[in-house]
Amino acid sequence: MLIPWEDRPAPVDPAEKDSAVETGTIVGELDAGSTPATPRDGAPLDDAAAPEDANVPDTRPLGPCEGLNEGEPARSGNNQRCCGGVPTSVSSKSHCGGCGVACNPAHDCQFLSGYWACAGCAVDGGGSHGSCWTGCCSQSLSAAGACEPRFVCGVPTCNDDICAGKSPGLTCHQIGIFATACGY
């Protein structure tokens, strides 16, 4: 677009132009339809760019349990689960089959029919059913007896409430027709 000579701005004194650039003011002509740039907080135009970290996505690697829910597989592998935000093996007496599933000190955490379970309740002399965290000891998974999540001891019907009450995401699994176990 052509601007008639009489509508053009007056020439700028070179001394004014230098001070204008330093303060961030725009001096000079604009193309038709354009708007002047606005520096932030009166900063010189060269420093008006966005900070380096503005709107930059976080590309650092996530921690083994960062952003994961309780009981989810940890990114560290090794069959670990996220328990309290920490990668944890669920094959120990303190985390047997799931986060926070603690076996009676007289029991062992054993891998039985594809699941980790507290075993030894039938021979521990501690009152059998009462010595299990599930409240039910059965010999269907192990002759030594294993703690199983059942509605009624002696009736192999899964009770999800027992498993989920111990750890979010932990569910009851029917193993064949005679056994039950908690697992993810």
C-alpha positions as CSV (number, residue, x, y, z in Angstrom):
1,M,0.0,0.0,0.0
2,L,1.4,3.4,-0.9
3,I,1.2,6.2,1.6
4,P,0.8,9.7,0.3
5,W,3.9,11.8,1.0
6,E,2.1,14.2,3.2
7,D,0.9,11.3,5.5
8,R,4.4,10.0,6.1
9,P,6.0,10.4,9.5
10,A,8.7,13.0,9.9
11,P,12.3,11.8,9.8
12,V,13.6,10.7,13.2
13,D,16.7,12.3,14.7
14,P,19.5,9.6,14.9
15,A,20.0,10.5,18.6
16,E,16.3,9.9,19.3
17,K,16.3,6.7,17.3
18,D,19.2,5.1,19.4
19,S,17.5,6.0,22.7
20,A,14.2,4.7,21.4
21,V,15.7,1.3,20.6
22,E,17.3,1.1,24.0
23,T,13.9,1.7,25.8
24,G,12.0,-0.7,23.5
25,T,9.9,2.0,21.8
26,I,9.3,1.5,18.1
27,V,10.4,4.4,15.9
28,G,10.0,4.6,12.2
29,E,7.6,3.6,9.5
30,L,5.2,0.7,9.6
31,D,3.8,-1.3,6.7
32,A,0.1,-0.7,6.1
33,G,-1.9,-3.0,8.3
34,S,0.9,-3.9,10.7
35,T,1.0,-3.3,14.4
36,P,4.1,-2.4,16.4
37,A,5.8,-5.1,18.4
38,T,5.3,-4.7,22.2
39,P,8.3,-5.5,24.4
40,R,7.6,-7.0,27.8
41,D,8.0,-4.9,30.8
42,G,9.9,-2.2,29.0
43,A,12.8,-4.6,28.2
44,P,14.9,-3.9,25.1
45,L,13.5,-5.6,22.0
46,D,16.4,-8.1,21.9
47,D,15.6,-9.4,25.4
48,A,11.9,-9.6,24.9
49,A,11.9,-13.2,23.7
50,A,10.2,-15.8,25.9
51,P,12.3,-17.5,28.6
52,E,14.1,-20.6,27.5
53,D,12.0,-22.9,29.7
54,A,8.5,-21.4,28.8
55,N,6.2,-24.0,27.3
56,V,9.0,-26.5,26.8
57,P,7.7,-30.0,27.5
58,D,9.5,-32.0,30.2
59,T,11.4,-34.7,28.3
60,R,13.4,-36.2,31.2
61,P,12.8,-39.9,31.7
62,L,10.1,-40.8,34.2
63,G,11.0,-42.5,37.4
64,P,10.1,-46.2,37.8
65,C,6.8,-45.4,39.6
66,E,6.3,-41.7,38.7
67,G,2.7,-41.1,37.6
68,L,1.7,-44.8,38.2
69,N,-1.0,-46.0,40.5
70,E,-0.4,-48.3,43.5
71,G,0.1,-51.9,42.3
72,E,0.9,-51.0,38.7
73,P,4.0,-52.6,37.2
74,A,7.1,-50.4,37.8
75,R,9.1,-49.2,34.8
76,S,12.2,-50.8,36.3
77,G,11.0,-54.3,35.3
78,N,12.1,-57.3,37.3
79,N,8.4,-58.1,38.0
80,Q,8.2,-55.2,40.5
81,R,5.1,-53.3,41.4
82,C,4.7,-49.7,42.5
83,C,4.1,-49.8,46.3
84,G,3.9,-46.4,47.9
85,G,5.7,-44.9,44.9
86,V,8.6,-47.3,45.1
87,P,9.4,-50.3,42.9
88,T,8.8,-53.3,45.1
89,S,9.1,-57.0,44.6
90,V,5.8,-58.7,45.5
91,S,7.5,-62.0,46.4
92,S,8.5,-61.2,50.0
93,K,6.8,-61.8,53.3
94,S,6.0,-58.0,53.6
95,H,4.6,-57.8,50.0
96,C,3.4,-61.3,49.1
97,G,1.5,-61.2,45.9
98,G,0.6,-57.5,46.3
99,C,1.5,-54.2,47.9
100,G,1.2,-54.4,51.7
101,V,0.1,-58.1,51.8
102,A,2.1,-59.2,54.8
103,C,2.4,-62.8,55.7
104,N,2.3,-64.1,59.3
105,P,5.9,-64.3,60.5
106,A,5.6,-68.1,60.7
107,H,4.5,-68.3,57.0
108,D,6.6,-68.1,53.8
109,C,5.7,-66.2,50.6
110,Q,5.5,-69.0,47.9
111,F,4.7,-69.0,44.2
112,L,1.8,-71.4,43.9
113,S,-0.2,-72.1,40.7
114,G,0.9,-68.8,39.1
115,Y,0.4,-66.5,42.2
116,W,2.4,-65.5,45.2
117,A,0.6,-66.5,48.4
118,C,1.4,-66.7,52.1
119,A,1.9,-70.4,52.8
120,G,2.4,-72.6,55.9
121,C,-0.9,-71.9,57.8
122,A,-1.9,-75.5,58.1
123,V,1.3,-76.4,59.9
124,D,2.2,-73.2,61.8
125,G,0.4,-74.2,65.0
126,G,-1.1,-70.7,65.1
127,G,-4.8,-71.5,64.7
128,S,-4.9,-72.1,61.0
129,H,-7.6,-69.7,59.6
130,G,-6.9,-67.0,62.2
131,S,-3.2,-66.9,61.4
132,C,-3.9,-65.8,57.8
133,W,-4.3,-62.2,56.7
134,T,-7.3,-63.4,54.6
135,G,-8.9,-65.2,57.5
136,C,-8.9,-68.4,55.5
137,C,-6.3,-71.2,55.3
138,S,-6.8,-73.8,52.6
139,Q,-4.7,-76.8,51.5
140,S,-5.9,-76.7,47.9
141,L,-2.8,-74.7,46.8
142,S,-0.3,-76.3,49.1
143,A,-0.2,-79.2,51.6
144,A,1.3,-76.8,54.1
145,G,-1.8,-74.6,53.6
146,A,-2.0,-71.2,51.9
147,C,-4.0,-68.1,52.9
148,E,-6.8,-67.7,50.3
149,P,-9.4,-64.9,49.8
150,R,-12.7,-66.7,50.2
151,F,-16.2,-65.7,51.2
152,V,-16.5,-68.8,53.4
153,C,-13.5,-71.0,54.3
154,G,-13.9,-74.4,52.8
155,V,-15.9,-73.0,49.8
156,P,-13.5,-72.0,47.0
157,T,-15.4,-68.8,45.9
158,C,-13.3,-65.6,45.4
159,N,-13.8,-62.6,47.6
160,D,-12.5,-59.5,45.8
161,D,-13.1,-57.3,48.8
162,I,-10.4,-59.1,50.8
163,C,-7.8,-58.5,48.0
164,A,-8.9,-54.9,47.2
165,G,-9.0,-54.1,50.9
166,K,-5.3,-54.8,51.1
167,S,-4.1,-53.0,48.0
168,P,-5.8,-51.1,45.2
169,G,-5.9,-53.0,42.0
170,L,-5.4,-56.4,43.7
171,T,-8.2,-58.8,42.7
172,C,-9.2,-62.4,43.6
173,H,-8.4,-65.1,41.0
174,Q,-10.1,-68.5,40.9
175,I,-7.5,-71.2,40.3
176,G,-9.2,-74.3,38.9
177,I,-12.3,-75.3,41.0
178,F,-10.6,-75.6,44.4
179,A,-8.3,-72.6,45.0
180,T,-8.3,-68.8,45.1
181,A,-5.5,-66.3,45.2
182,C,-5.0,-62.5,45.2
183,G,-3.1,-61.0,42.3
184,Y,-2.8,-58.2,39.8
